[in-house]
């Protein structure tokens, strides 16, 4: 079975132009099929502020009202997505920019209101992900670059968590490829001591994750990544690695000593 790498980058990479450009240059060097999923960074908040639109966050999640869904669509699926595609193509890659609404790539439903009304925030309908489209693009030598915007069956745009998109895509594509999921950010991996950049935990077994969360080793900001990583491995992804964007070549080539691996 052919190998596929699904890579997710977040705001700390996107917001730092030199870091982003190095990462994308390194990405072009990595052989084989790959999919890049990106988050939004600070641009949506900056644009909202400049337009006098209040940004509301609850537990790190953006409340997405009517005005905000316009902002995040313009920034995530527009400027950020096309900037990344342009930079990949400039360094010799062959990228195509997409969001979840293109060819119904990532169908979703509006998140039900429970304790919090997140507005136009969506939950992915994983069984309906358009794997045929992604496979066709990969077979044509293209690198899909996917923005975290989707839509409802009625045609309303939705803001989707990019970590969850990466996890859902990796699981869906595992029926067609031997899939590795990489979460790339500014740290070397999951740290046992947040004050020590070199205290990387090289391996976390799914059975250990709950205890690491309970005793505070894994902090609140890392919990969604760990949860998504454990779910991905449980659902068929070959391996999940959390590591620094600067180390993407070494991580992609499975060199020992880079990043934190999540496994059974």
MIDOSE-1310 file (N, C-alpha, C; in nm, 2 decimals, decimal comma, always signed):
residues 264
xxxx	+0,08/-0,12/+0,00/+0,00/+0,00/+0,00/+0,09/+0,13/+0,00; +0,06/+0,22/-0,09/+0,14/+0,34/-0,10/+0,12/+0,43/+0,03; +0,23/+0,50/+0,06/+0,23/+0,58/+0,18/+0,18/+0,72/+0,15; +0,11/+0,77/+0,25/+0,06/+0,91/+0,24/+0,09/+0,98/+0,37
xxxx	+0,12/+1,11/+0,36/+0,14/+1,19/+0,48/+0,04/+1,30/+0,48; -0,04/+1,31/+0,59/-0,13/+1,42/+0,62/-0,06/+1,51/+0,72; -0,04/+1,63/+0,69/+0,03/+1,73/+0,78/-0,06/+1,84/+0,81; -0,06/+1,88/+0,94/-0,14/+1,99/+0,99/-0,05/+2,10/+1,05
xxxx	-0,06/+2,22/+1,00/+0,02/+2,33/+1,06/-0,08/+2,43/+1,12; -0,04/+2,49/+1,23/-0,13/+2,59/+1,30/-0,08/+2,73/+1,30; -0,14/+2,81/+1,38/-0,12/+2,96/+1,38/+0,02/+3,00/+1,41; +0,09/+2,92/+1,50/+0,22/+2,96/+1,53/+0,32/+2,95/+1,42
xxxx	+0,29/+2,86/+1,32/+0,37/+2,85/+1,20/+0,32/+2,95/+1,10; +0,19/+2,96/+1,08/+0,13/+3,05/+0,98/+0,17/+3,20/+1,01; +0,17/+3,24/+1,13/+0,19/+3,38/+1,17/+0,33/+3,42/+1,16; +0,43/+3,33/+1,15/+0,57/+3,36/+1,15/+0,62/+3,34/+1,01
xxxx	+0,63/+3,44/+0,93/+0,66/+3,43/+0,78/+0,79/+3,35/+0,76; +0,90/+3,38/+0,82/+1,03/+3,30/+0,80/+1,01/+3,15/+0,83; +0,94/+3,12/+0,94/+0,91/+2,98/+0,98/+0,82/+2,91/+0,88; +0,72/+2,98/+0,83/+0,63/+2,92/+0,73/+0,70/+2,90/+0,60
xxxx	+0,78/+2,99/+0,56/+0,85/+2,97/+0,43/+0,95/+2,86/+0,44; +1,02/+2,84/+0,55/+1,11/+2,73/+0,57/+1,04/+2,60/+0,56; +0,93/+2,59/+0,64/+0,85/+2,47/+0,64/+0,80/+2,43/+0,50; +0,75/+2,53/+0,43/+0,69/+2,50/+0,29/+0,81/+2,46/+0,20
xxxx	+0,92/+2,52/+0,21/+1,04/+2,48/+0,13/+1,08/+2,34/+0,16; +1,08/+2,30/+0,29/+1,11/+2,16/+0,33/+1,00/+2,07/+0,28; +0,88/+2,11/+0,29/+0,77/+2,02/+0,24/+0,79/+1,98/+0,10; +0,84/+2,07/+0,02/+0,85/+2,04/-0,13/+0,96/+1,94/-0,15
xxxx	+1,05/+1,92/-0,05/+1,16/+1,82/-0,06/+1,11/+1,68/-0,03; +1,00/+1,67/+0,04/+0,95/+1,54/+0,09/+0,89/+1,47/-0,03; +0,93/+1,34/-0,06/+0,88/+1,27/-0,17/+0,74/+1,20/-0,13; +0,67/+1,17/-0,24/+0,55/+1,09/-0,22/+0,42/+1,18/-0,20
xxxx	+0,31/+1,12/-0,20/+0,18/+1,20/-0,18/+0,17/+1,25/-0,04; +0,12/+1,38/-0,04/+0,10/+1,44/+0,09/-0,02/+1,54/+0,08; -0,08/+1,56/+0,19/-0,19/+1,66/+0,21/-0,16/+1,75/+0,32; -0,18/+1,88/+0,30/-0,15/+1,98/+0,40/-0,28/+2,05/+0,44
xxxx	-0,30/+2,04/+0,57/-0,42/+2,11/+0,64/-0,37/+2,23/+0,72; -0,43/+2,34/+0,70/-0,38/+2,46/+0,78/-0,49/+2,52/+0,86; -0,45/+2,58/+0,98/-0,54/+2,66/+1,06/-0,54/+2,80/+1,01; -0,58/+2,89/+1,10/-0,61/+3,03/+1,06/-0,52/+3,14/+1,11
xxxx	-0,45/+3,11/+1,22/-0,36/+3,21/+1,27/-0,43/+3,34/+1,32; -0,36/+3,44/+1,34/-0,41/+3,57/+1,40/-0,49/+3,66/+1,30; -0,48/+3,63/+1,17/-0,53/+3,72/+1,07/-0,68/+3,75/+1,08; -0,75/+3,64/+1,11/-0,90/+3,66/+1,13/-0,93/+3,75/+1,24
xxxx	-0,86/+3,74/+1,35/-0,88/+3,83/+1,47/-0,84/+3,97/+1,43; -0,73/+3,99/+1,37/-0,68/+4,12/+1,33/-0,78/+4,19/+1,23; -0,84/+4,11/+1,14/-0,93/+4,17/+1,04/-1,06/+4,20/+1,11; -1,10/+4,12/+1,20/-1,23/+4,15/+1,28/-1,21/+4,27/+1,36
xxxx	-1,10/+4,29/+1,42/-1,07/+4,41/+1,50/-1,08/+4,54/+1,42; -1,01/+4,53/+1,30/-1,01/+4,64/+1,21/-1,14/+4,68/+1,16; -1,24/+4,59/+1,15/-1,37/+4,61/+1,11/-1,47/+4,64/+1,22; -1,42/+4,64/+1,34/-1,50/+4,67/+1,46/-1,59/+4,55/+1,50
xxxx	-1,55/+4,43/+1,46/-1,63/+4,31/+1,50/-1,56/+4,24/+1,62; -1,63/+4,22/+1,72/-1,57/+4,16/+1,84/-1,54/+4,02/+1,82; -1,42/+3,97/+1,86/-1,39/+3,83/+1,86/-1,42/+3,77/+1,99; -1,50/+3,66/+1,99/-1,54/+3,59/+2,11/-1,48/+3,45/+2,11
xxxx	-1,41/+3,42/+2,21/-1,35/+3,28/+2,22/-1,39/+3,22/+2,35; -1,42/+3,09/+2,34/-1,46/+3,01/+2,46/-1,37/+2,88/+2,46; -1,29/+2,87/+2,56/-1,20/+2,75/+2,57/-1,12/+2,73/+2,44; -1,07/+2,84/+2,39/-0,98/+2,84/+2,27/-1,06/+2,82/+2,14
xxxx	-1,19/+2,82/+2,15/-1,27/+2,80/+2,03/-1,34/+2,93/+1,99; -1,34/+2,96/+1,86/-1,39/+3,09/+1,81/-1,55/+3,08/+1,80; -1,62/+3,17/+1,87/-1,76/+3,18/+1,84/-1,78/+3,24/+1,71; -1,86/+3,17/+1,62/-1,86/+3,21/+1,48/-2,00/+3,25/+1,44
xxxx	-2,03/+3,38/+1,46/-2,16/+3,44/+1,42/-2,16/+3,47/+1,28; -2,27/+3,54/+1,23/-2,28/+3,57/+1,09/-2,17/+3,65/+1,03; -2,13/+3,75/+1,11/-2,01/+3,84/+1,06/-1,88/+3,76/+1,06; -1,86/+3,68/+1,16/-1,74/+3,61/+1,18/-1,72/+3,50/+1,07
xxxx	-1,82/+3,43/+1,03/-1,81/+3,33/+0,93/-1,76/+3,39/+0,80; -1,80/+3,52/+0,77/-1,75/+3,59/+0,65/-1,60/+3,61/+0,67; -1,56/+3,66/+0,79/-1,42/+3,69/+0,81/-1,34/+3,57/+0,80; -1,37/+3,46/+0,86/-1,29/+3,34/+0,86/-1,28/+3,28/+0,72
xxxx	-1,39/+3,28/+0,65/-1,39/+3,23/+0,51/-1,29/+3,31/+0,43; -1,30/+3,44/+0,44/-1,21/+3,53/+0,36/-1,06/+3,50/+0,39; -1,03/+3,49/+0,52/-0,89/+3,48/+0,56/-0,84/+3,33/+0,55; -0,92/+3,24/+0,60/-0,87/+3,10/+0,59/-0,87/+3,04/+0,45
xxxx	-0,99/+3,04/+0,38/-1,00/+2,98/+0,25/-0,95/+3,08/+0,14; -0,93/+3,20/+0,18/-0,88/+3,30/+0,08/-0,74/+3,33/+0,09; -0,70/+3,44/+0,17/-0,57/+3,49/+0,17/-0,47/+3,38/+0,22; -0,49/+3,32/+0,33/-0,40/+3,22/+0,39/-0,38/+3,10/+0,30
xxxx	-0,49/+3,04/+0,25/-0,48/+2,93/+0,17/-0,40/+2,96/+0,04; -0,44/+3,07/-0,03/-0,37/+3,10/-0,15/-0,23/+3,14/-0,14; -0,20/+3,20/-0,02/-0,06/+3,24/+0,00/+0,03/+3,11/+0,02; -0,02/+3,01/+0,09/+0,05/+2,88/+0,11/+0,07/+2,81/-0,02
xxxx	-0,04/+2,81/-0,10/-0,03/+2,74/-0,24/+0,07/+2,81/-0,32; +0,07/+2,94/-0,32/+0,16/+3,02/-0,41/+0,31/+2,99/-0,37; +0,33/+2,98/-0,23/+0,47/+2,96/-0,19/+0,52/+2,82/-0,22; +0,43/+2,72/-0,20/+0,46/+2,58/-0,24/+0,50/+2,57/-0,39
xxxx	+0,42/+2,63/-0,47/+0,44/+2,63/-0,61/+0,57/+2,70/-0,65; +0,60/+2,81/-0,58/+0,72/+2,89/-0,61/+0,85/+2,81/-0,58; +0,84/+2,71/-0,48/+0,96/+2,63/-0,45/+0,96/+2,50/-0,52; +0,88/+2,49/-0,62/+0,89/+2,37/-0,71/+0,78/+2,26/-0,68
xxxx	+0,69/+2,29/-0,59/+0,58/+2,20/-0,56/+0,47/+2,21/-0,66; +0,36/+2,14/-0,64/+0,25/+2,14/-0,73/+0,12/+2,13/-0,65; +0,08/+2,24/-0,59/-0,02/+2,25/-0,49/-0,15/+2,30/-0,55; -0,26/+2,25/-0,49/-0,40/+2,30/-0,52/-0,47/+2,34/-0,39
xxxx	-0,53/+2,46/-0,39/-0,59/+2,50/-0,27/-0,74/+2,46/-0,27; -0,79/+2,41/-0,16/-0,92/+2,36/-0,14/-0,98/+2,40/+0,00; -1,11/+2,40/+0,01/-1,17/+2,40/+0,14/-1,26/+2,28/+0,15; -1,33/+2,26/+0,26/-1,42/+2,15/+0,28/-1,54/+2,16/+0,19
xxxx	-1,58/+2,27/+0,14/-1,70/+2,29/+0,05/-1,67/+2,25/-0,09; -1,54/+2,25/-0,13/-1,51/+2,23/-0,28/-1,54/+2,08/-0,31; -1,63/+2,06/-0,41/-1,67/+1,92/-0,45/-1,72/+1,84/-0,33; -1,78/+1,91/-0,23/-1,83/+1,85/-0,11/-1,72/+1,76/-0,04
xxxx	-1,60/+1,82/-0,04/-1,48/+1,74/+0,01/-1,50/+1,69/+0,15; -1,54/+1,79/+0,24/-1,56/+1,75/+0,38/-1,70/+1,80/+0,43; -1,80/+1,72/+0,41/-1,94/+1,75/+0,45/-1,94/+1,77/+0,61; -2,02/+1,85/+0,65/-2,03/+1,88/+0,80/-2,17/+1,92/+0,83
xxxx	-2,20/+1,92/+0,96/-2,33/+1,97/+1,02/-2,30/+2,07/+1,12; -2,39/+2,17/+1,14/-2,37/+2,27/+1,24/-2,37/+2,20/+1,38; -2,28/+2,24/+1,47/-2,27/+2,18/+1,60/-2,39/+2,21/+1,68; -2,45/+2,11/+1,74/-2,57/+2,13/+1,82/-2,54/+2,22/+1,94
xxxx	-2,64/+2,30/+1,98/-2,62/+2,38/+2,10/-2,64/+2,30/+2,23; -2,54/+2,30/+2,31/-2,55/+2,24/+2,44/-2,53/+2,34/+2,55; -2,42/+2,34/+2,61/-2,39/+2,45/+2,71/-2,35/+2,58/+2,64; -2,29/+2,57/+2,52/-2,24/+2,69/+2,45/-2,30/+2,68/+2,31
xxxx	-2,34/+2,80/+2,26/-2,38/+2,81/+2,12/-2,26/+2,87/+2,04; -2,19/+2,78/+1,96/-2,07/+2,82/+1,89/-2,10/+2,89/+1,76; -2,23/+2,90/+1,73/-2,27/+2,96/+1,60/-2,24/+2,87/+1,48; -2,18/+2,93/+1,38/-2,16/+2,86/+1,25/-2,03/+2,78/+1,26
xxxx	-2,02/+2,69/+1,36/-1,91/+2,59/+1,38/-1,96/+2,46/+1,35; -1,88/+2,38/+1,27/-1,93/+2,25/+1,23/-1,86/+2,13/+1,28; -1,93/+2,02/+1,28/-1,88/+1,89/+1,31/-1,88/+1,80/+1,18; -1,76/+1,74/+1,16/-1,74/+1,67/+1,03/-1,83/+1,54/+1,02
xxxx	-1,89/+1,52/+0,91/-1,96/+1,39/+0,88/-1,86/+1,30/+0,81; -1,78/+1,23/+0,89/-1,66/+1,17/+0,85/-1,68/+1,06/+0,74; -1,80/+0,99/+0,75/-1,82/+0,88/+0,66/-1,85/+0,94/+0,51; -1,87/+1,07/+0,50/-1,90/+1,12/+0,37/-1,78/+1,20/+0,31
xxxx	-1,66/+1,20/+0,37/-1,55/+1,27/+0,31/-1,52/+1,21/+0,17; -1,49/+1,30/+0,08/-1,47/+1,27/-0,06/-1,33/+1,22/-0,09; -1,30/+1,09/-0,05/-1,17/+1,03/-0,06/-1,14/+1,01/-0,21; -1,24/+0,99/-0,29/-1,21/+0,97/-0,44/-1,15/+1,10/-0,50
xxxx	-1,20/+1,21/-0,46/-1,14/+1,34/-0,51/-0,99/+1,35/-0,47; -0,97/+1,33/-0,34/-0,83/+1,34/-0,29/-0,74/+1,24/-0,35; -0,78/+1,12/-0,37/-0,70/+1,02/-0,44/-0,67/+1,06/-0,58; -0,77/+1,11/-0,65/-0,75/+1,15/-0,79/-0,64/+1,27/-0,80
xxxx	-0,65/+1,36/-0,71/-0,56/+1,47/-0,70/-0,42/+1,42/-0,67; -0,41/+1,34/-0,57/-0,28/+1,28/-0,54/-0,22/+1,20/-0,65; -0,30/+1,12/-0,72/-0,25/+1,04/-0,83/-0,20/+1,13/-0,95; -0,26/+1,25/-0,96/-0,22/+1,35/-1,06/-0,09/+1,43/-1,02
xxxx	-0,04/+1,39/-0,90/+0,08/+1,46/-0,86/+0,06/+1,59/-0,79; -0,06/+1,62/-0,75/-0,09/+1,74/-0,68/-0,09/+1,73/-0,53; -0,06/+1,84/-0,46/-0,06/+1,84/-0,31/-0,18/+1,92/-0,27; -0,29/+1,86/-0,22/-0,40/+1,94/-0,17/-0,37/+2,02/-0,05
xxxx	-0,40/+2,15/-0,05/-0,38/+2,23/+0,07/-0,52/+2,28/+0,11; -0,56/+2,23/+0,23/-0,70/+2,24/+0,27/-0,72/+2,34/+0,38; -0,81/+2,43/+0,36/-0,85/+2,53/+0,46/-0,97/+2,48/+0,54; -0,98/+2,52/+0,67/-1,08/+2,47/+0,76/-1,21/+2,53/+0,75
xxxx	-1,27/+2,53/+0,63/-1,40/+2,58/+0,61/-1,48/+2,47/+0,54; -1,60/+2,44/+0,59/-1,69/+2,35/+0,53/-1,83/+2,41/+0,51; -1,93/+2,32/+0,49/-2,06/+2,37/+0,47/-2,17/+2,27/+0,51; -2,29/+2,32/+0,53/-2,40/+2,23/+0,56/-2,46/+2,18/+0,44
xxxx	-2,55/+2,08/+0,45/-2,63/+2,03/+0,34/-2,71/+2,14/+0,28; -2,75/+2,24/+0,36/-2,83/+2,35/+0,30/-2,75/+2,46/+0,24; -2,62/+2,44/+0,25/-2,53/+2,54/+0,18/-2,48/+2,65/+0,26; -2,49/+2,64/+0,39/-2,43/+2,75/+0,48/-2,29/+2,71/+0,52
xxxx	-2,20/+2,81/+0,51/-2,06/+2,79/+0,55/-2,04/+2,76/+0,70; -1,94/+2,68/+0,73/-1,91/+2,64/+0,86/-1,76/+2,65/+0,89; -1,73/+2,70/+1,01/-1,59/+2,70/+1,06/-1,56/+2,57/+1,13; -1,45/+2,50/+1,09/-1,42/+2,37/+1,14/-1,28/+2,37/+1,20
xxxx	-1,26/+2,29/+1,31/-1,13/+2,28/+1,37/-1,03/+2,21/+1,28; -0,92/+2,27/+1,26/-0,82/+2,22/+1,16/-0,76/+2,09/+1,21; -0,73/+2,08/+1,34/-0,68/+1,95/+1,39/-0,77/+1,84/+1,36; -0,90/+1,86/+1,38/-1,00/+1,76/+1,36/-1,01/+1,72/+1,21
xxxx	-1,00/+1,82/+1,12/-1,00/+1,80/+0,98/-0,88/+1,70/+0,94; -0,76/+1,73/+0,99/-0,65/+1,65/+0,96/-0,67/+1,51/+1,01; -0,72/+1,49/+1,13/-0,74/+1,36/+1,19/-0,85/+1,28/+1,10; -0,96/+1,35/+1,07/-1,06/+1,29/+0,99/-1,01/+1,25/+0,85
xxxx	-0,94/+1,33/+0,79/-0,88/+1,30/+0,65/-0,79/+1,18/+0,66; -0,70/+1,18/+0,76/-0,60/+1,07/+0,78/-0,67/+0,94/+0,80; -0,78/+0,94/+0,88/-0,85/+0,82/+0,90/-0,92/+0,77/+0,77; -0,99/+0,87/+0,70/-1,06/+0,83/+0,58/-0,97/+0,78/+0,47
xxxx	-0,85/+0,84/+0,46/-0,76/+0,80/+0,36/-0,68/+0,67/+0,39; -0,70/+0,62/+0,51/-0,63/+0,50/+0,55/-0,68/+0,37/+0,49; -0,80/+0,39/+0,43/-0,85/+0,27/+0,35/-0,78/+0,26/+0,21; -0,71/+0,37/+0,17/-0,65/+0,37/+0,04/-0,50/+0,38/+0,05
xxxx	-0,44/+0,43/+0,16/-0,30/+0,45/+0,17/-0,26/+0,40/+0,31; -0,13/+0,38/+0,33/-0,07/+0,36/+0,46/-0,04/+0,51/+0,51; -0,12/+0,55/+0,60/-0,12/+0,70/+0,63/-0,05/+0,73/+0,76; +0,03/+0,84/+0,75/+0,09/+0,90/+0,87/+0,03/+1,04/+0,89
xxxx	+0,00/+1,07/+1,01/-0,06/+1,20/+1,04/+0,05/+1,28/+1,12; +0,08/+1,40/+1,08/+0,18/+1,48/+1,15/+0,12/+1,61/+1,19; +0,13/+1,64/+1,32/+0,09/+1,77/+1,37/+0,21/+1,85/+1,39; +0,23/+1,96/+1,32/+0,35/+2,04/+1,33/+0,32/+2,18/+1,39
xxxx	+0,40/+2,21/+1,49/+0,38/+2,34/+1,56/+0,52/+2,39/+1,60; +0,53/+2,48/+1,70/+0,66/+2,54/+1,74/+0,74/+2,47/+1,84; +0,69/+2,36/+1,90/+0,76/+2,28/+2,00/+0,82/+2,16/+1,93; +0,92/+2,10/+2,00/+0,99/+1,98/+1,95/+0,90/+1,85/+1,96
xxxx	+0,80/+1,86/+2,04/+0,71/+1,75/+2,06/+0,62/+1,78/+2,18; +0,56/+1,67/+2,24/+0,49/+1,68/+2,36/+0,60/+1,68/+2,48; +0,59/+1,79/+2,56/+0,70/+1,81/+2,66/+0,65/+1,75/+2,80; +0,74/+1,69/+2,87/+0,71/+1,65/+3,01/+0,72/+1,76/+3,10
xxxx	+0,80/+1,87/+3,06/+0,81/+1,99/+3,14/+0,80/+2,11/+3,04; +0,70/+2,18/+3,05/+0,68/+2,29/+2,95/+0,79/+2,40/+2,96; +0,86/+2,40/+3,07/+0,97/+2,50/+3,08/+1,10/+2,45/+3,02; +1,10/+2,32/+2,98/+1,22/+2,26/+2,92/+1,19/+2,21/+2,78
xxxx	+1,25/+2,29/+2,69/+1,22/+2,26/+2,54/+1,27/+2,12/+2,50; +1,36/+2,07/+2,57/+1,42/+1,94/+2,54/+1,36/+1,82/+2,61; +1,26/+1,84/+2,69/+1,20/+1,73/+2,76/+1,09/+1,66/+2,68; +1,12/+1,63/+2,56/+1,03/+1,57/+2,47/+1,00/+1,42/+2,51
xxxx	+0,87/+1,39/+2,52/+0,83/+1,25/+2,54/+0,83/+1,18/+2,41; +0,92/+1,08/+2,38/+0,94/+1,03/+2,25/+0,82/+0,94/+2,21; +0,75/+0,88/+2,30/+0,64/+0,78/+2,27/+0,53/+0,79/+2,37; +0,41/+0,81/+2,33/+0,29/+0,80/+2,42/+0,20/+0,69/+2,36
xxxx	+0,18/+0,59/+2,45/+0,08/+0,49/+2,41/-0,06/+0,54/+2,44; -0,16/+0,49/+2,37/-0,29/+0,53/+2,39/-0,33/+0,51/+2,53; -0,29/+0,40/+2,59/-0,32/+0,36/+2,72/-0,27/+0,45/+2,83; -0,16/+0,53/+2,79/-0,10/+0,62/+2,88/-0,16/+0,76/+2,88
xxxx	-0,23/+0,80/+2,77/-0,27/+0,94/+2,75/-0,36/+0,99/+2,86; -0,45/+0,91/+2,90/-0,55/+0,96/+3,01/-0,47/+1,00/+3,14; -0,37/+0,92/+3,18/-0,30/+0,95/+3,30/-0,22/+1,07/+3,28; -0,16/+1,09/+3,16/-0,07/+1,21/+3,14/-0,16/+1,34/+3,14
xxxx	-0,28/+1,32/+3,10/-0,38/+1,44/+3,10/-0,42/+1,46/+3,25; -0,45/+1,35/+3,32/-0,50/+1,37/+3,46/-0,39/+1,43/+3,55; -0,26/+1,39/+3,53/-0,16/+1,44/+3,62/-0,10/+1,58/+3,58; -0,15/+1,63/+3,47/-0,11/+1,76/+3,42/+0,01/+1,77/+3,34
xxxx	+0,07/+1,65/+3,30/+0,18/+1,65/+3,21/+0,15/+1,70/+3,08; +0,03/+1,66/+3,03/-0,03/+1,72/+2,91/-0,12/+1,83/+2,94; -0,08/+1,95/+2,91/-0,16/+2,07/+2,94/-0,28/+2,09/+2,85; -0,37/+2,19/+2,89/-0,49/+2,21/+2,82/-0,48/+2,24/+2,67
xxxx	-0,37/+2,31/+2,63/-0,35/+2,34/+2,49/-0,32/+2,22/+2,41; -0,26/+2,12/+2,47/-0,21/+2,00/+2,39/-0,32/+1,89/+2,39; -0,42/+1,90/+2,48/-0,52/+1,79/+2,50/-0,59/+1,76/+2,37; -0,64/+1,87/+2,29/-0,71/+1,84/+2,17/-0,63/+1,76/+2,07
xxxx	-0,50/+1,79/+2,06/-0,41/+1,72/+1,97/-0,39/+1,58/+2,01; -0,37/+1,56/+2,14/-0,35/+1,42/+2,19/-0,48/+1,34/+2,17; -0,60/+1,40/+2,19/-0,72/+1,33/+2,17/-0,74/+1,29/+2,03; -0,71/+1,39/+1,94/-0,73/+1,36/+1,79/-0,62/+1,25/+1,75
xxxx	-0,50/+1,26/+1,81/-0,40/+1,16/+1,77/-0,44/+1,02/+1,81; -0,49/+1,01/+1,94/-0,53/+0,87/+1,99/-0,65/+0,82/+1,90; -0,74/+0,91/+1,87/-0,86/+0,86/+1,79/-0,81/+0,82/+1,65; -0,71/+0,89/+1,59/-0,67/+0,85/+1,46/-0,60/+0,72/+1,46
xxxx	-0,51/+0,69/+1,56/-0,45/+0,56/+1,57/-0,55/+0,45/+1,59; -0,64/+0,48/+1,68/-0,75/+0,38/+1,71/-0,83/+0,34/+1,58; -0,84/+0,44/+1,49/-0,93/+0,43/+1,38/-0,85/+0,39/+1,25; -0,72/+0,35/+1,26/-0,66/+0,29/+1,15/-0,54/+0,37/+1,09
xxxx	-0,51/+0,49/+1,14/-0,39/+0,56/+1,09/-0,26/+0,49/+1,14; -0,17/+0,48/+1,05/-0,05/+0,40/+1,08/+0,03/+0,46/+1,20; +0,05/+0,59/+1,20/+0,12/+0,65/+1,31/+0,08/+0,80/+1,31; +0,09/+0,86/+1,43/+0,07/+1,00/+1,45/+0,20/+1,06/+1,52
xxxx	+0,25/+1,17/+1,46/+0,37/+1,23/+1,52/+0,34/+1,38/+1,54; +0,37/+1,42/+1,66/+0,36/+1,57/+1,70/+0,49/+1,62/+1,71; +0,53/+1,72/+1,64/+0,66/+1,78/+1,64/+0,68/+1,92/+1,58; +0,80/+1,96/+1,58/+0,83/+2,10/+1,53/+0,83/+2,11/+1,38
xxxx	+0,78/+2,22/+1,33/+0,77/+2,24/+1,18/+0,91/+2,24/+1,12; +1,01/+2,29/+1,20/+1,15/+2,29/+1,15/+1,21/+2,15/+1,12; +1,15/+2,05/+1,19/+1,20/+1,92/+1,18/+1,12/+1,83/+1,08; +1,04/+1,89/+0,99/+0,95/+1,82/+0,91/+1,01/+1,71/+0,83
xxxx	+1,13/+1,74/+0,77/+1,20/+1,64/+0,68/+1,24/+1,52/+0,77; +1,30/+1,54/+0,88/+1,34/+1,43/+0,97/+1,22/+1,35/+1,02; +1,12/+1,42/+1,05/+1,00/+1,35/+1,10/+0,93/+1,27/+0,99; +0,92/+1,33/+0,87/+0,86/+1,26/+0,76/+0,94/+1,13/+0,72
xxxx	+1,07/+1,14/+0,74/+1,16/+1,03/+0,71/+1,18/+0,93/+0,83; +1,10/+0,95/+0,93/+1,10/+0,86/+1,05/+1,24/+0,85/+1,12; +1,31/+0,96/+1,12/+1,44/+0,96/+1,19/+1,41/+0,96/+1,34; +1,49/+0,88/+1,41/+1,47/+0,87/+1,55/+1,51/+1,00/+1,62
xxxx	+1,44/+1,03/+1,73/+1,47/+1,15/+1,81/+1,40/+1,28/+1,77; +1,30/+1,27/+1,68/+1,23/+1,39/+1,64/+1,08/+1,37/+1,67; +1,02/+1,46/+1,75/+0,88/+1,45/+1,78/+0,84/+1,35/+1,87; +0,71/+1,35/+1,90/+0,64/+1,25/+1,99/+0,55/+1,17/+1,90
xxxx	+0,57/+1,03/+1,92/+0,49/+0,94/+1,84/+0,37/+0,89/+1,93; +0,26/+0,88/+1,87/+0,14/+0,82/+1,94/+0,11/+0,69/+1,88; +0,10/+0,58/+1,96/+0,09/+0,45/+1,91/+0,00/+0,37/+2,01; -0,04/+0,25/+1,96/-0,11/+0,15/+2,05/-0,02/+0,11/+2,17
